[in-house]
């Protein structure tokens, strides 16, 4: 039971990290297109 919860938590954390990275990527592209 405990192990499953741990896995679930890690999965959510990874998904959050990935979406954060995607957002940062979008910001980066937007910033570059503004600068150039």
mmJSON file of the N, C-alpha and C atoms, coordinates in Angstrom:
{"data_MODEL":{"atom_site":{
"group_PDB":["ATOM","ATOM","ATOM","ATOM","ATOM","ATOM","ATOM","ATOM","ATOM","ATOM","ATOM","ATOM","ATOM","ATOM","ATOM","ATOM","ATOM","ATOM","ATOM","ATOM","ATOM","ATOM","ATOM","ATOM","ATOM","ATOM","ATOM","ATOM","ATOM","ATOM","ATOM","ATOM","ATOM","ATOM","ATOM","ATOM","ATOM","ATOM","ATOM","ATOM","ATOM","ATOM","ATOM","ATOM","ATOM","ATOM","ATOM","ATOM","ATOM","ATOM","ATOM","ATOM","ATOM","ATOM","ATOM","ATOM","ATOM","ATOM","ATOM","ATOM","ATOM","ATOM","ATOM","ATOM","ATOM","ATOM","ATOM","ATOM","ATOM","ATOM","ATOM","ATOM","ATOM","ATOM","ATOM","ATOM","ATOM","ATOM","ATOM","ATOM","ATOM","ATOM","ATOM","ATOM","ATOM","ATOM","ATOM","ATOM","ATOM","ATOM","ATOM","ATOM","ATOM","ATOM","ATOM","ATOM","ATOM","ATOM","ATOM","ATOM","ATOM","ATOM","ATOM","ATOM","ATOM","ATOM","ATOM","ATOM"],
"id":[1,2,3,4,5,6,7,8,9,10,11,12,13,14,15,16,17,18,19,20,21,22,23,24,25,26,27,28,29,30,31,32,33,34,35,36,37,38,39,40,41,42,43,44,45,46,47,48,49,50,51,52,53,54,55,56,57,58,59,60,61,62,63,64,65,66,67,68,69,70,71,72,73,74,75,76,77,78,79,80,81,82,83,84,85,86,87,88,89,90,91,92,93,94,95,96,97,98,99,100,101,102,103,104,105,106,107,108],
"type_symbol":["N","C","C","N","C","C","N","C","C","N","C","C","N","C","C","N","C","C","N","C","C","N","C","C","N","C","C","N","C","C","N","C","C","N","C","C","N","C","C","N","C","C","N","C","C","N","C","C","N","C","C","N","C","C","N","C","C","N","C","C","N","C","C","N","C","C","N","C","C","N","C","C","N","C","C","N","C","C","N","C","C","N","C","C","N","C","C","N","C","C","N","C","C","N","C","C","N","C","C","N","C","C","N","C","C","N","C","C"],
"label_atom_id":["N","CA","C","N","CA","C","N","CA","C","N","CA","C","N","CA","C","N","CA","C","N","CA","C","N","CA","C","N","CA","C","N","CA","C","N","CA","C","N","CA","C","N","CA","C","N","CA","C","N","CA","C","N","CA","C","N","CA","C","N","CA","C","N","CA","C","N","CA","C","N","CA","C","N","CA","C","N","CA","C","N","CA","C","N","CA","C","N","CA","C","N","CA","C","N","CA","C","N","CA","C","N","CA","C","N","CA","C","N","CA","C","N","CA","C","N","CA","C","N","CA","C","N","CA","C"],
"label_alt_id":[null,null,null,null,null,null,null,null,null,null,null,null,null,null,null,null,null,null,null,null,null,null,null,null,null,null,null,null,null,null,null,null,null,null,null,null,null,null,null,null,null,null,null,null,null,null,null,null,null,null,null,null,null,null,null,null,null,null,null,null,null,null,null,null,null,null,null,null,null,null,null,null,null,null,null,null,null,null,null,null,null,null,null,null,null,null,null,null,null,null,null,null,null,null,null,null,null,null,null,null,null,null,null,null,null,null,null,null],
"label_comp_id":["UNK","UNK","UNK","UNK","UNK","UNK","UNK","UNK","UNK","UNK","UNK","UNK","UNK","UNK","UNK","UNK","UNK","UNK","UNK","UNK","UNK","UNK","UNK","UNK","UNK","UNK","UNK","UNK","UNK","UNK","UNK","UNK","UNK","UNK","UNK","UNK","UNK","UNK","UNK","UNK","UNK","UNK","UNK","UNK","UNK","UNK","UNK","UNK","UNK","UNK","UNK","UNK","UNK","UNK","UNK","UNK","UNK","UNK","UNK","UNK","UNK","UNK","UNK","UNK","UNK","UNK","UNK","UNK","UNK","UNK","UNK","UNK","UNK","UNK","UNK","UNK","UNK","UNK","UNK","UNK","UNK","UNK","UNK","UNK","UNK","UNK","UNK","UNK","UNK","UNK","UNK","UNK","UNK","UNK","UNK","UNK","UNK","UNK","UNK","UNK","UNK","UNK","UNK","UNK","UNK","UNK","UNK","UNK"],
"label_asym_id":["A","A","A","A","A","A","A","A","A","A","A","A","A","A","A","A","A","A","A","A","A","A","A","A","A","A","A","A","A","A","A","A","A","A","A","A","A","A","A","A","A","A","A","A","A","A","A","A","A","A","A","A","A","A","A","A","A","A","A","A","A","A","A","A","A","A","A","A","A","A","A","A","A","A","A","A","A","A","A","A","A","A","A","A","A","A","A","A","A","A","A","A","A","A","A","A","A","A","A","A","A","A","A","A","A","A","A","A"],
"label_entity_id":["1","1","1","1","1","1","1","1","1","1","1","1","1","1","1","1","1","1","1","1","1","1","1","1","1","1","1","1","1","1","1","1","1","1","1","1","1","1","1","1","1","1","1","1","1","1","1","1","1","1","1","1","1","1","1","1","1","1","1","1","1","1","1","1","1","1","1","1","1","1","1","1","1","1","1","1","1","1","1","1","1","1","1","1","1","1","1","1","1","1","1","1","1","1","1","1","1","1","1","1","1","1","1","1","1","1","1","1"],
"label_seq_id":[1,1,1,2,2,2,3,3,3,4,4,4,5,5,5,6,6,6,7,7,7,8,8,8,9,9,9,10,10,10,11,11,11,12,12,12,13,13,13,14,14,14,15,15,15,16,16,16,17,17,17,18,18,18,19,19,19,20,20,20,21,21,21,22,22,22,23,23,23,24,24,24,25,25,25,26,26,26,27,27,27,28,28,28,29,29,29,30,30,30,31,31,31,32,32,32,33,33,33,34,34,34,35,35,35,36,36,36],
"pdbx_PDB_ins_code":[null,null,null,null,null,null,null,null,null,null,null,null,null,null,null,null,null,null,null,null,null,null,null,null,null,null,null,null,null,null,null,null,null,null,null,null,null,null,null,null,null,null,null,null,null,null,null,null,null,null,null,null,null,null,null,null,null,null,null,null,null,null,null,null,null,null,null,null,null,null,null,null,null,null,null,null,null,null,null,null,null,null,null,null,null,null,null,null,null,null,null,null,null,null,null,null,null,null,null,null,null,null,null,null,null,null,null,null],
"Cartn_x":[0.835,0.0,0.865,1.811,2.695,3.483,3.961,4.81,4.04,2.783,1.959,1.789,1.566,1.422,2.693,3.826,5.12,5.271,4.953,5.053,4.163,2.94,1.977,2.511,3.09,3.644,4.778,5.66,6.795,6.304,5.273,4.74,4.202,3.431,2.889,4.003,5.053,6.17,6.829,7.047,7.677,6.809,5.486,4.589,4.629,4.679,4.729,6.027,7.129,8.421,8.39,7.804,7.767,6.944,5.802,4.979,5.687,6.434,7.213,8.256,8.921,9.949,9.328,8.142,7.461,7.125,6.634,6.314,7.56,8.658,9.905,10.368,10.184,10.551,9.752,8.446,7.592,8.041,8.314,8.773,10.058,10.963,12.245,12.022,11.187,10.924,10.285,9.331,8.657,9.661,10.509,11.511,12.442,12.875,13.787,13.116,11.869,11.192,10.986,10.851,10.736,12.084,13.141,14.478,14.975,14.644,15.23,14.401],
"Cartn_y":[-1.208,0.0,1.252,1.27,2.432,2.647,1.534,1.615,2.229,1.819,2.341,3.849,4.3,5.74,6.472,5.889,6.504,6.637,5.555,5.579,6.672,6.743,7.734,9.149,9.37,10.691,11.044,10.063,10.305,10.602,9.874,10.092,11.515,11.938,13.303,14.326,14.089,15.032,15.149,13.991,14.004,14.755,14.515,15.193,16.696,17.114,18.544,19.132,18.414,18.892,19.03,18.029,18.069,19.259,19.513,20.64,21.958,22.02,23.228,23.451,22.376,22.5,22.929,22.395,22.792,24.277,24.747,26.171,27.017,26.594,27.352,27.385,26.247,26.168,27.181,27.236,28.188,29.61,29.907,31.254,31.585,30.622,30.807,31.166,30.357,30.604,31.966,32.309,33.604,34.733,34.597,35.631,35.794,34.668,34.751,35.401,35.028,35.607,37.106,37.548,38.987,39.657,39.012,39.615,39.704,38.689,38.648,39.391],
"Cartn_z":[0.0,0.0,0.0,0.919,1.029,-0.258,-0.821,-2.014,-3.186,-3.324,-4.419,-4.274,-3.044,-2.815,-3.206,-2.843,-3.17,-4.682,-5.395,-6.863,-7.435,-6.914,-7.393,-7.184,-6.009,-5.685,-6.645,-6.886,-7.785,-9.197,-9.618,-10.965,-11.09,-10.07,-10.108,-10.144,-9.348,-9.301,-10.673,-11.305,-12.636,-13.632,-13.583,-14.517,-14.301,-13.022,-12.726,-13.27,-13.068,-13.571,-15.084,-15.738,-17.196,-17.681,-17.056,-17.497,-17.218,-16.099,-15.811,-16.888,-17.294,-18.333,-19.656,-19.958,-21.194,-21.157,-20.014,-19.88,-20.062,-19.435,-19.544,-21.002,-21.678,-23.089,-23.907,-23.641,-24.367,-24.096,-22.826,-22.467,-23.198,-23.228,-23.914,-25.381,-26.046,-27.472,-27.667,-26.817,-26.931,-26.74,-25.724,-25.45,-26.64,-27.215,-28.355,-29.552,-29.816,-30.982,-30.784,-29.529,-29.251,-29.46,-28.96,-29.048,-30.48,-31.282,-32.633,-33.665],
"occupancy":[1.0,1.0,1.0,1.0,1.0,1.0,1.0,1.0,1.0,1.0,1.0,1.0,1.0,1.0,1.0,1.0,1.0,1.0,1.0,1.0,1.0,1.0,1.0,1.0,1.0,1.0,1.0,1.0,1.0,1.0,1.0,1.0,1.0,1.0,1.0,1.0,1.0,1.0,1.0,1.0,1.0,1.0,1.0,1.0,1.0,1.0,1.0,1.0,1.0,1.0,1.0,1.0,1.0,1.0,1.0,1.0,1.0,1.0,1.0,1.0,1.0,1.0,1.0,1.0,1.0,1.0,1.0,1.0,1.0,1.0,1.0,1.0,1.0,1.0,1.0,1.0,1.0,1.0,1.0,1.0,1.0,1.0,1.0,1.0,1.0,1.0,1.0,1.0,1.0,1.0,1.0,1.0,1.0,1.0,1.0,1.0,1.0,1.0,1.0,1.0,1.0,1.0,1.0,1.0,1.0,1.0,1.0,1.0],
"B_iso_or_equiv":[0.0,0.0,0.0,0.0,0.0,0.0,0.0,0.0,0.0,0.0,0.0,0.0,0.0,0.0,0.0,0.0,0.0,0.0,0.0,0.0,0.0,0.0,0.0,0.0,0.0,0.0,0.0,0.0,0.0,0.0,0.0,0.0,0.0,0.0,0.0,0.0,0.0,0.0,0.0,0.0,0.0,0.0,0.0,0.0,0.0,0.0,0.0,0.0,0.0,0.0,0.0,0.0,0.0,0.0,0.0,0.0,0.0,0.0,0.0,0.0,0.0,0.0,0.0,0.0,0.0,0.0,0.0,0.0,0.0,0.0,0.0,0.0,0.0,0.0,0.0,0.0,0.0,0.0,0.0,0.0,0.0,0.0,0.0,0.0,0.0,0.0,0.0,0.0,0.0,0.0,0.0,0.0,0.0,0.0,0.0,0.0,0.0,0.0,0.0,0.0,0.0,0.0,0.0,0.0,0.0,0.0,0.0,0.0],
"pdbx_formal_charge":[null,null,null,null,null,null,null,null,null,null,null,null,null,null,null,null,null,null,null,null,null,null,null,null,null,null,null,null,null,null,null,null,null,null,null,null,null,null,null,null,null,null,null,null,null,null,null,null,null,null,null,null,null,null,null,null,null,null,null,null,null,null,null,null,null,null,null,null,null,null,null,null,null,null,null,null,null,null,null,null,null,null,null,null,null,null,null,null,null,null,null,null,null,null,null,null,null,null,null,null,null,null,null,null,null,null,null,null],
"auth_seq_id":[1,1,1,2,2,2,3,3,3,4,4,4,5,5,5,6,6,6,7,7,7,8,8,8,9,9,9,10,10,10,11,11,11,12,12,12,13,13,13,14,14,14,15,15,15,16,16,16,17,17,17,18,18,18,19,19,19,20,20,20,21,21,21,22,22,22,23,23,23,24,24,24,25,25,25,26,26,26,27,27,27,28,28,28,29,29,29,30,30,30,31,31,31,32,32,32,33,33,33,34,34,34,35,35,35,36,36,36],
"auth_comp_id":["UNK","UNK","UNK","UNK","UNK","UNK","UNK","UNK","UNK","UNK","UNK","UNK","UNK","UNK","UNK","UNK","UNK","UNK","UNK","UNK","UNK","UNK","UNK","UNK","UNK","UNK","UNK","UNK","UNK","UNK","UNK","UNK","UNK","UNK","UNK","UNK","UNK","UNK","UNK","UNK","UNK","UNK","UNK","UNK","UNK","UNK","UNK","UNK","UNK","UNK","UNK","UNK","UNK","UNK","UNK","UNK","UNK","UNK","UNK","UNK","UNK","UNK","UNK","UNK","UNK","UNK","UNK","UNK","UNK","UNK","UNK","UNK","UNK","UNK","UNK","UNK","UNK","UNK","UNK","UNK","UNK","UNK","UNK","UNK","UNK","UNK","UNK","UNK","UNK","UNK","UNK","UNK","UNK","UNK","UNK","UNK","UNK","UNK","UNK","UNK","UNK","UNK","UNK","UNK","UNK","UNK","UNK","UNK"],
"auth_asym_id":["A","A","A","A","A","A","A","A","A","A","A","A","A","A","A","A","A","A","A","A","A","A","A","A","A","A","A","A","A","A","A","A","A","A","A","A","A","A","A","A","A","A","A","A","A","A","A","A","A","A","A","A","A","A","A","A","A","A","A","A","A","A","A","A","A","A","A","A","A","A","A","A","A","A","A","A","A","A","A","A","A","A","A","A","A","A","A","A","A","A","A","A","A","A","A","A","A","A","A","A","A","A","A","A","A","A","A","A"],
"auth_atom_id":["N","CA","C","N","CA","C","N","CA","C","N","CA","C","N","CA","C","N","CA","C","N","CA","C","N","CA","C","N","CA","C","N","CA","C","N","CA","C","N","CA","C","N","CA","C","N","CA","C","N","CA","C","N","CA","C","N","CA","C","N","CA","C","N","CA","C","N","CA","C","N","CA","C","N","CA","C","N","CA","C","N","CA","C","N","CA","C","N","CA","C","N","CA","C","N","CA","C","N","CA","C","N","CA","C","N","CA","C","N","CA","C","N","CA","C","N","CA","C","N","CA","C","N","CA","C"],
"pdbx_PDB_model_num":[1,1,1,1,1,1,1,1,1,1,1,1,1,1,1,1,1,1,1,1,1,1,1,1,1,1,1,1,1,1,1,1,1,1,1,1,1,1,1,1,1,1,1,1,1,1,1,1,1,1,1,1,1,1,1,1,1,1,1,1,1,1,1,1,1,1,1,1,1,1,1,1,1,1,1,1,1,1,1,1,1,1,1,1,1,1,1,1,1,1,1,1,1,1,1,1,1,1,1,1,1,1,1,1,1,1,1,1]
}}}
